[in-house]
Amino acid sequence: MALLASASLVTLPGWLPASDSGLLGFLRNDKCRLKSGVRISIHRRRELLNSNSIVMFCSSSTSPATMRSRKLVWIWTESKQIMTAAVERGWNTFIFSSNHKHLAHEWSSMALINPLFLEEGELFDNENRKVATFSEISSPQHLQKLRPQDEQAQHIIINLLDWQVIPAENIVAAFQGSQKTVLAVSGTSSDAQVFLEALEQGLGGVVLKVENVTAVLELKGYFDRRDEIRSQLCLTKATITQIEVAGMGDRVCVDLCSLMRPGEGLLVGSFARGLFLVHSECLESNYISSRPFRVNAGPVHAYIAAPGGKTCYLSELKAGKEVLVVDQTGLQRTAIVGRVKIETRPLIIVEAKKDLDEQTSFSILLQNAETVALVSPSQGNGSAKTAIPVTSLKIGDEVLLRVQGGARHTGIEIEEFIVEK
């Protein structure tokens, strides 16, 4: 958290504030209660605010790994519109230069914010406590002179003046294992994403220095997608009820810029109400070399799952688009499409039901080939079986489905009567 430079840790169950100012608002409100029913006295709240303590309210659903993966976002702007947009999205820490202190006073009367003031390479809070240091880096030599262990503040802000990607990686490597949190000044959401993803681990956060509200909206969208990927999709077992030869059709091979592991694939289906988990070509076979970047996904009309709960047609995919990669357990991640191959091939129709007694069925068309497979449920008994080739598929076999709302408008789920068959 950004409030204090050095602190002890006090953990209370029940609630995790979205920002530092959310914490202050909670502690200052003498009528508020924790969701678990635990009450903090006014006297104790004042002690916590006046002491060198960071208070975290941890919900039972927030794992330590998730908390460690949280990134700080501080905003540096003179725009009231950007301030409003940032606060509405849970970002309440703002940086002010020495000649813009009046903005801090004005905005504090409009919203509960955490102002930080930049003076001679250091940032101070309202209580004149040193929160962070500020360094401008314009060459590898400047970067080498930065010594994390010599910095007294908990947070270090770095402004890379002329170059970004490789220095971002160098900074992540240099501060690995350090207790310092490094933030990089970013002029766009794209720049911010580079810093947050450098060497996979990324920096501890970013300072978004912008005068365009679009950058705030785009960065929030990026974080929303990250949060989505940390969650697991609910996959359902379904039983194969019918397999038929369908004739020739244009099928789509989706080649990703990422490698897939056994048990992973793409969610594809003829109807959005039920998407089959189609396995990648990562498994070795006697017919063709392993291609762990590829999914032979189905014909051009089929739906495929995309980030944000959306779907699109396989025919719409092209290089640079994002799709969801999902494994047997429902764990999801995004991947970028590198290439799409559409070719005419023999197809089969596969139908399945969640319950053999119910009316609703789900279907998918797939190329009739040994390298095309559907993901099977985990056996939980040490079985290595992860996928069933469609050429070996039999009525009664179990496969995995993603069941969801059927009505769609431009790939977005909507509440609407719909009949698909």
N, C-alpha and C positions, 0 to 999 in steps of 0.2 A: 504494500500500500504506500501511498505517496505522502502521508501526513508527517511522518517523523523520520529523521535521519538515522537514529539509533534507538532501538526499542526492545523491550521484553515482549513476550507474546502471551496474551490472555485469550483463551478460547471459551466461548459460551455456545451451547447448543441452540438450534432453532432457526436462525436466519442469517443469510449472507448478503450484506448490502451490495448493491450494484456499483457503488463508488465510495470514495472517501467521504464525500459530502453526505452521502446516504447514511454513513456511520454517524457523522456529526448530528444529522437531523434525528437519528434514532436516539442517540444518547441525550440530546437536549430536550426531547419531548418527554415530560414527566408523566404523561398519561399512557405511553406506549408499553406494550408487552411483547415478549418473545412469543413466537408461534407455539412453542412448547409449553407456554404458561409460566415460564420463569420470569420473575420481575426483578429489575435492578432499581435500587433506591436512588433518589435524587442525589444523595450524598455520594454514593458509590459512582454514579455517572460523572460527577464533577471530579472525583479522584482520578477516574480513567482519562478524562479529557486533559487534566493538568499534569498527568504523569507521563513518563516516556514509555507508553504502552501502545501497542497496536491491538485492536480488538477485532476478532474474527468471529462471526456467527455462522456456524457450519451446519447446513442441513444434512440430514442423513443420506440424501441422494447425491451429495457432492463428494466425490472421491478425492483422496489426496493427489492422485495423478492429474485429475481435472483441475484442481486448484493450482498445481504447479504449472500447468499449461496456460493459465490465464496471462494475457498480455496487457500491459498498461497502454493507455492512449491518452496523451495530453494534447490540448489544443492551443495553438498560438495564432491568434487572429485579432483583427480590429473590427470584425463584422458582427453586429448584434444578431443578424439572421443566422450566421454560423454558430454563434453561442447558443441560440435557442435550439437549433437542430441537434447540436451535440448533447445538450442537457436532456433533451427528449429521448436520446438514445443511450443515456446512462453514463456519459462522459462529462465529468464535472470539474476536472482539473484544467486550469487555464494559465498560460504564461503571459506575463505583461512586462514589457520593457519599462525602464525607469520613467520615460516620458509619456506613458499611457496608464499611470496609476489611477487616473480619474475613471477609466473604463472599469477597473476592478470595483471601485466604489459604486458606480452606476449599475453594473450587472449584478452585484451582490444584493441590491435592493429589488431585483427582478426575479432572481433564482438563487437557490442554495448552491454556491460554487466554492471551489477550493482554489483561491488565487495564489500564484507563485510569482515572485518578482525577480527579474534578472538584473543583477548589478555586478559589474566587473567580473564576469565569468563565473558567477555563483547565483544560485536560486534560493530565495528565502520565502518562508510562509508568512502569514499574518502576524505570527508571534516572533518574527525575526529569527526564526530557527533555520539553519542551513539544511536544505533538503537535497540539493543536487549541485554538481559542478557542470560547467558548460565549456566545451572545447571545440574549436574549429580546426578541422583536419583537411589539408590540401595536398599532402604528399605522403609516401610511405615513411619518410623520415619523421614526420610529425606523429604518425601512428605509432612508430616504434618508441617514441619518447613518452607515450601515455602509459603510466604504470598503475594498474588497477589497485595494487596493494597500498599505494601511497595516498589514494583518495580517501578522505575522511567521510564524505557524504555517502549515503546508501545508494543514491542514484547518480548516474553519469550520463549526461546528454552530449552526443557527438553530432556535429554538423559537418558532413562530408561535402566540401565545396564543389569539387569538379568530377568526382568519380565515386562509384557506388558498389557494384556487385562484389568484386573481389575484396575491397576493404571491408564490406559487411561480413564476408566469410572470415577474414582475418580477425575482426573484432570478436566474433563469436568464439573463434578458437582461442584468442588471447584471454578472454574472460571465463573460459570454461572452468568450472569448479569454484569460481569466485562467488562471494556473497553479494557482490555489487549487481545492480540492475542497470543495464545499458539501454538507453533509448536513442534512436537516430532521428534527426530532423528530416521530414519527408514533405515534399511539395505536392505530391499526388498520391492517390490511393494505390496506384501501381508501384510507386517507389516504396511505399509503406509495406506492401506485400513482399517485395524483394528482401527488405530487412527482417521481416517477421519469419521468413522461410529460409534464410541463409543457412547452409549446412544442415537443413532439416530442423534443427533445434531453434534457430532464429534468435534475434535479439529479444531482450525482455519487454520491449515495447517501442512505440514511436511517438514523436511529437509531430502532429499534423499541422504544418504551418501553411495555411491556405486562406484565400479570400473568396473561394467558390464553394457554395454549399454542396455541390454535386460530389465533391471529394469526400465529405462526411458521410453522405448517403451510400456511396460506393464502398467505403471502408466498413461501414456497419453491415452491408450486404455480405462482404467477405467474411466477417466474423460470424454472421449467422450461418453461413455455409460450413465454417469450421465446426461450430457447435453441433450442427446437424450430423456431421460425419462422426462425431464422438459417440453418437447414439447408435443403437442397434434396431434394425427393422424387425418387425414380427413376421416370420415366415411360417407358412402353414403346410402341413402334409396333405398331399392329394393323391388319389389312387387313379391310375390309368384305366380308362373305360373303353377307349376305342383308338385304333391305329389304322389309317387308310392311306393308300397311295393316291396322290392328288394330281400328278402330272407335272408339267414343266412350269417354272416361274422364275422371276428375277429375285435372287437372294442376295443378301448383304453380308459381307465379311467386314467386321469392325476391327481394325488394327489400332491398338492404343500406344501411347508413349510411355506405358508402364508395363512391367511384367506382372503376370498373375500366377498365383500359387494353386496347388490342388485344392478343390473345394470352392474356388472363386469363379465368378462369371458375371453375366449381365442379365438384368430382368427384362424379359421380352414376352409379348403376348399379342394375340389377335384382338383381344378386348382389354381395355384399361382396367376392368374390374378384377382381372387376375393375370399377373405376369409370371411366367415360368423363369426359374433360374437356369439359364443356359450356360453350360460349362465352357471354359476356355480350352484352347488346344494345347495346354501345357503338359498333358499326360503323354508319355511315350507310347507309340503304337508301332505295329509292323507295317503300316501303310505309308506313313509320311513322318518326316522329322517333326519334333516338338516345336510349336510356335506359341510360347507362353504369353505373347502380346496380343493374340488373336482370339476373337469369338465369331464363329460362323452363326450369325444371330437369327436369321430368318428372312422372309420376303419383305419387299419394300413397303408394304402396307402396315407392317406390324408396329406396335408401340414399343418404346424402350424407355426405361426409367432414367430421369435426369435429376440433377440436384434441385433442392427446393420443393420436393414433392411433385415435380412436373413430369410430363412425358412428352416425347416427340416421336414422329414417324422415323423409321429406319432410313427412309428415302431422304430425310432432311439432314442427316448427319454429314459432316464434312470436317476436314482438318481444322483443329483448334476448338471444336465443341467439347463440352464436358458431359460425361455420363457417370452413372453410379456403378461401381464395382462392389459386389456383395458376395460374402462367403456363406458357408453352410450354417453358421450360427446367426446370420443376419448382420454381422459387422460390415459397415459400409465405408467406402472412401470414394473420392472423386478421381477420375482419370481423364486425360485429354486425348481426344481422337487424333491419331496421326495420319490415318489414311482409311478410305472406304472403298471396297471393291464390290461392284454389282455385276453379277454374271448369271446367265440362265442355267439352271440346274434342276434335276428332278426333286420334287417335294413330297412330303408326307404330312397328313393332318394327325395331330395327337390331341386327344381330349381326355380330361381328367375331372374328378369331382372330389370335393372335401369329404362328403358323406354320400355313400352310394344310394341312400334313400331320398336325397334331395333332388330338386328339379334342376338347379343351376349347375351348368358345366362350364369348364374353361378350356380354351383351345389355343393351339399354336401350330403354325406350319414351319417345318424345318427341312433343310436339305437332307435327302436320304443318303447319308454317308457315314462311314465308320468313325470319322473324327468329330462328328456332331453328337453332343451328349447333354442330358439333363442332370442336374445335381440331385442326388438322393439325400434323404434325411440322415443325420449322423446316427450310427447304430448304438453308440455308447458302450460297446463291448470290445473295443480295440480293433474293430473291423476297419480296414483301410479303404473300403469302398466309398468313393465320393461321387461318382458319376456313372450313369448308364448310357452307353452309346445308343442312338435311336435305332440302329440296326439290330440291337439286342433287346430292345424294349418290348415288354409283354404286358398284356392286360392283367391288372392286379399289382403291377410294380408301383412303388411309392416314389413321388418326386416332390420338390419344394416349390411353393407358390407364394407370391406376394398378393394378398387379397386387399382390395381397396375400392373406393367409390368409382363407379363406372362412367358417369357423365363428365365430359371434358370439353373445355372451350379453349382453343389454342394451347392445349397441353396442360391447362390448369383445371383442377377438380372443382366442379360446381354442383350445387343442389338443383337437380333437374330430372324430370321423368325421362327415361331413355330405355329403349329396347334394342339390344344388339344380338344378332344370331347368325 
